[in-house]
């Protein structure tokens, strides 16, 4: 998602996060940054999340997800990440 913004990528992340025992997106990003020695992926993704996905109307899904529900999830996720980032920088 750092280089492209396909709506299906947003839906995949949303669905995985909503599964019982779903994964922590922020923890996965931090793991990827550590593994590949790349910093800032979380900041790029937060920006993408703030922009939000385009309409899901082009996708065939087993369980429909409203565009509003998807946008709300990613906006809230970005807000949490940004707040956490600001809190972390205050303690440096």
Backbone as CSV, one residue per row, in Angstrom:
resi,resn,N_x,N_y,N_z,CA_x,CA_y,CA_z,C_x,C_y,C_z
1,UNK,0.803,-1.196,0.000,0.000,0.000,0.000,0.848,1.262,0.000
2,UNK,2.146,1.128,0.154,2.975,2.326,0.135,3.149,2.851,-1.276
3,UNK,2.995,1.976,-2.279,3.195,2.400,-3.667,1.921,2.395,-4.494
4,UNK,0.897,1.775,-4.017,-0.364,1.743,-4.758,-1.515,1.880,-3.785
5,UNK,-2.682,2.179,-4.315,-3.851,2.378,-3.458,-5.056,1.633,-4.018
6,UNK,-4.920,0.338,-4.199,-6.039,-0.461,-4.677,-7.037,-0.667,-3.549
7,UNK,-8.306,-0.499,-3.857,-9.341,-0.648,-2.839,-9.316,-2.049,-2.244
8,UNK,-8.937,-3.051,-3.041,-8.902,-4.414,-2.515,-7.865,-4.566,-1.403
9,UNK,-6.800,-3.781,-1.446,-5.803,-3.827,-0.378,-6.391,-3.304,0.928
10,UNK,-7.176,-2.244,0.832,-7.856,-1.717,2.019,-8.819,-2.759,2.583
11,UNK,-9.571,-3.387,1.701,-10.547,-4.390,2.143,-9.835,-5.572,2.787
12,UNK,-8.729,-6.029,2.196,-7.975,-7.143,2.777,-7.497,-6.818,4.189
13,UNK,-6.935,-5.633,4.374,-6.441,-5.242,5.695,-7.599,-5.130,6.683
14,UNK,-8.681,-4.504,6.254,-9.848,-4.350,7.117,-10.380,-5.716,7.558
15,UNK,-10.562,-6.617,6.606,-11.120,-7.934,6.932,-10.196,-8.713,7.863
16,UNK,-8.910,-8.669,7.626,-7.956,-9.371,8.491,-7.970,-8.785,9.900
17,UNK,-8.092,-7.479,10.004,-8.121,-6.827,11.315,-9.417,-7.141,12.071
18,UNK,-10.494,-7.403,11.343,-11.788,-7.659,11.967,-11.999,-9.124,12.341
19,UNK,-11.116,-10.012,11.899,-11.248,-11.420,12.251,-11.126,-11.599,13.757
20,UNK,-11.797,-12.614,14.310,-11.590,-12.883,15.739,-10.095,-13.119,15.983
21,UNK,-9.545,-12.403,16.947,-8.107,-12.499,17.193,-7.306,-11.832,16.088
22,UNK,-7.942,-10.887,15.365,-7.305,-10.190,14.242,-5.962,-9.601,14.605
23,UNK,-5.194,-9.298,13.594,-3.833,-8.828,13.834,-3.764,-7.336,14.091
24,UNK,-2.680,-6.937,14.717,-2.396,-5.536,15.014,-1.600,-4.964,13.841
25,UNK,-2.240,-4.116,13.049,-1.600,-3.571,11.848,-0.326,-2.817,12.214
26,UNK,-0.374,-2.029,13.256,0.794,-1.234,13.659,1.974,-2.139,14.008
27,UNK,1.708,-3.240,14.720,2.776,-4.173,15.084,3.380,-4.803,13.835
28,UNK,2.547,-5.143,12.858,3.061,-5.712,11.610,3.944,-4.718,10.860
29,UNK,3.546,-3.457,10.858,4.342,-2.415,10.195,5.687,-2.281,10.903
30,UNK,5.666,-2.258,12.219,6.920,-2.147,12.977,7.825,-3.351,12.710
31,UNK,7.241,-4.542,12.618,8.021,-5.742,12.303,8.646,-5.634,10.912
32,UNK,7.880,-5.141,9.940,8.397,-4.982,8.575,9.530,-3.961,8.538
33,UNK,9.374,-2.863,9.267,10.434,-1.853,9.315,11.717,-2.442,9.888
34,UNK,11.585,-3.238,10.947,12.758,-3.869,11.562,13.380,-4.902,10.632
35,UNK,12.549,-5.735,10.052,13.044,-6.822,9.202,13.807,-6.288,7.991
36,UNK,13.272,-5.255,7.358,13.862,-4.750,6.119,14.732,-3.516,6.317
37,UNK,14.830,-3.046,7.562,15.668,-1.889,7.838,15.168,-0.610,7.191
38,UNK,13.859,-0.515,7.060,13.232,0.665,6.439,12.384,1.354,7.499
39,UNK,12.647,2.620,7.713,11.862,3.380,8.683,10.867,4.269,7.948
40,UNK,9.742,4.531,8.586,8.772,5.463,8.030,7.599,4.833,7.309
41,UNK,7.568,3.501,7.222,6.446,2.849,6.535,5.133,3.230,7.221
42,UNK,5.139,3.253,8.542,3.926,3.611,9.285,3.424,5.000,8.962
43,UNK,4.355,5.949,8.758,3.957,7.321,8.409,3.326,7.369,7.013
44,UNK,3.907,6.619,6.088,3.352,6.567,4.727,1.953,5.955,4.763
45,UNK,1.820,4.849,5.490,0.512,4.197,5.563,-0.523,5.061,6.273
46,UNK,-0.120,5.766,7.308,-1.068,6.658,7.988,-1.601,7.696,7.003
47,UNK,-0.724,8.215,6.151,-1.164,9.155,5.116,-2.134,8.517,4.149
48,UNK,-1.843,7.290,3.749,-2.759,6.569,2.851,-4.094,6.328,3.536
49,UNK,-4.038,5.962,4.815,-5.268,5.694,5.558,-6.113,6.958,5.687
50,UNK,-5.471,8.101,5.873,-6.212,9.357,5.957,-6.910,9.690,4.645
51,UNK,-6.275,9.356,3.523,-6.898,9.581,2.215,-8.099,8.673,2.038
52,UNK,-8.004,7.489,2.587,-9.105,6.536,2.535,-9.245,5.867,1.186
53,UNK,-9.920,4.742,1.188,-10.127,3.998,-0.047,-11.215,4.618,-0.911
54,UNK,-11.149,4.308,-2.185,-12.227,4.703,-3.087,-13.363,3.699,-2.930
55,UNK,-14.381,3.822,-3.678,-15.569,2.985,-3.566,-15.262,1.494,-3.741
56,UNK,-15.956,0.695,-2.965,-15.832,-0.760,-3.075,-16.785,-1.329,-4.122
57,UNK,-17.481,-0.480,-4.838,-18.511,-0.947,-5.776,-17.959,-1.822,-6.899
58,UNK,-16.676,-1.736,-7.175,-16.083,-2.544,-8.243,-15.676,-3.937,-7.762
59,UNK,-15.767,-4.194,-6.468,-15.339,-5.478,-5.915,-16.517,-6.418,-5.700
60,UNK,-16.254,-7.702,-5.891,-17.223,-8.726,-5.528,-16.797,-9.261,-4.166
61,UNK,-17.663,-9.119,-3.173,-17.314,-9.550,-1.817,-18.365,-10.503,-1.280
62,UNK,-17.918,-11.454,-0.478,-18.850,-12.385,0.169,-19.722,-11.649,1.180
63,UNK,-19.074,-10.813,1.981,-19.767,-10.008,2.976,-19.598,-8.546,2.585
64,UNK,-20.672,-7.862,2.273,-20.536,-6.461,1.866,-20.012,-5.578,3.004
65,UNK,-19.207,-4.621,2.610,-18.677,-3.627,3.540,-19.045,-2.268,2.959
66,UNK,-19.641,-1.423,3.766,-20.007,-0.110,3.250,-18.760,0.756,3.109
67,UNK,-18.803,1.639,2.143,-17.685,2.567,1.950,-17.466,3.404,3.207
68,UNK,-18.548,3.816,3.851,-18.450,4.632,5.061,-17.774,3.855,6.192
69,UNK,-18.125,2.595,6.344,-17.530,1.754,7.381,-16.024,1.587,7.145
70,UNK,-15.656,1.368,5.895,-14.249,1.197,5.540,-13.464,2.484,5.779
71,UNK,-14.009,3.607,5.316,-13.339,4.896,5.521,-13.176,5.207,7.005
72,UNK,-14.217,4.949,7.788,-14.166,5.219,9.229,-13.075,4.402,9.909
73,UNK,-12.967,3.134,9.551,-11.940,2.272,10.128,-10.543,2.830,9.855
74,UNK,-10.278,3.210,8.613,-8.939,3.684,8.272,-8.656,5.082,8.825
75,UNK,-9.655,5.934,8.878,-9.463,7.246,9.506,-9.136,7.095,10.988
76,UNK,-9.872,6.243,11.663,-9.635,6.036,13.092,-8.266,5.396,13.332
77,UNK,-7.902,4.436,12.500,-6.583,3.806,12.620,-5.484,4.842,12.438
78,UNK,-5.606,5.695,11.429,-4.598,6.739,11.189,-4.533,7.704,12.359
79,UNK,-5.683,8.095,12.889,-5.701,9.028,14.028,-4.980,8.436,15.239
80,UNK,-5.215,7.170,15.502,-4.553,6.499,16.625,-3.051,6.465,16.405
81,UNK,-2.624,6.107,15.197,-1.190,6.050,14.887,-0.535,7.417,15.036
82,UNK,-1.198,8.441,14.543,-0.635,9.795,14.613,-0.545,10.249,16.069
83,UNK,-1.582,10.002,16.844,-1.557,10.367,18.258,-0.435,9.624,18.983
84,UNK,-0.265,8.353,18.681,0.802,7.558,19.297,2.163,8.103,18.885
85,UNK,2.308,8.478,17.638,3.569,9.030,17.140,3.907,10.338,17.850
86,UNK,2.905,11.178,18.054,3.113,12.450,18.751,3.485,12.191,20.208
87,UNK,2.781,11.261,20.845,3.100,10.916,22.229,4.525,10.384,22.348
88,UNK,4.923,9.518,21.410,6.285,8.965,21.429,7.341,10.033,21.249
89,UNK,7.070,11.018,20.386,8.063,12.077,20.141,8.173,13.023,21.336
90,UNK,7.123,13.124,22.144,7.173,13.955,23.347,8.092,13.368,24.408
91,UNK,8.331,12.076,24.318,9.139,11.386,25.326,10.585,11.174,24.893
92,UNK,10.961,11.780,23.800,12.330,11.603,23.290,13.257,12.597,23.931
